[in-house]
Amino acid sequence: PIYTMGSALIIWLMATGLCLAQQQTSSRPKPWTGIIGTEKRFTFSDYAKNQGLQAEQLKTHLSGVQMLECRAIQFTALIVGAPDIVVTVAHAFWERSGLPRSPTSCGVFVNRDNRTDLYMINAHSLVTGKFSYGPIEDNSPVDWAVMRLRRPVEAIQPFDLPDEKAPVWQDDQSVFLATGPQYNFPLRDVAVRLLEDCKLRRVVDRGEGPILFKTDCDTGLGASGGAYIASLGAQRPVLLGLQSANRGEPGCTAYDEALCFALGVPIAGELRTAIVKMMTSDIKTDLER
């Protein structure tokens, strides 16, 4: 066929436009993983503003939410029961290769009054569930770790444990998830704390108490170890469980039993026993063993 200069120009423009469209499409960020339906996460300050709460009171109420760092990898850490006891996920201390991550390099960054201080953990006190990487629903029930800090954190309100005799985990129960900074949230400063309303969608109990629960919370890397709490009322916050893992695939539009959920570890069973044991053990023994 014979091409005129005009037709050649049109073809060139079409081809250039196609290339530009392909470049623009490929350069767009992929959908954020860990978002189930709509984005529900807010910074503490924005959440307080939206709910008509006092931001400083909310921050004080949830001051037990801090951040653990192990070899430049960040997790949420919780001060529980006493100002020197930390609870987080076991996978903070394991590489995906199956090798342990040395706890001697791990510390908790505590943010308060516009300053951040580092509190190193006592590696000898570390107790974890028998976690290993694999199917998340099989490993989440044991994805927990309890440890003592080398010195207590000042001006922090530790989380209380739930009443062992009163059931507090129920399907469709409204909860709050409070975490440190997350990788798929626009703000990732060490001082950022995130809060959201969500629900316990299914509590798994195999006859001896709850072992895990599925939620519709939005999470990303960094949320692991976050606090599931039942109320933001005036009383001391009660810790219901830890954020463990999520399966919020790109394109999730709603909670789904198989594909779109976050997994939590209840404060029950061996985890609760480990926390209580550390709360009642001799501090000097924990630091020296």
Salt bridges, closest charged atoms under 4 A:
GLU39 OE2 - ARG41 NE 2.87
GLU56 OE2 - LYS59 NZ 3.73
ASP84 OD2 - ARG148 NH1 2.83
GLU95 OE2 - ARG71 NH1 3.68
GLU95 OE1 - ARG101 NH2 3.14
ASP117 OD2 - ARG112 NH2 3.69
ASP117 OD2 - ARG115 NH2 2.99
GLU137 OE1 - LYS214 NZ 3.23
ASP143 OD2 - HIS91 ND1 2.78
ASP160 OD2 - ARG236 NE 3.06
GLU164 OE1 - ARG272 NE 3.97
ASP172 OD1 - ARG201 NE 3.69
ASP216 OD2 - ARG201 NH1 3.43
ASP218 OD1 - LYS40 NZ 3.28
GLU257 OE2 - ARG202 NE 2.55
GLU257 OE2 - LYS214 NZ 3.43
ASP286 OD2 - ARG148 NE 2.83
ASP286 OD1 - ARG289 NH2 3.73
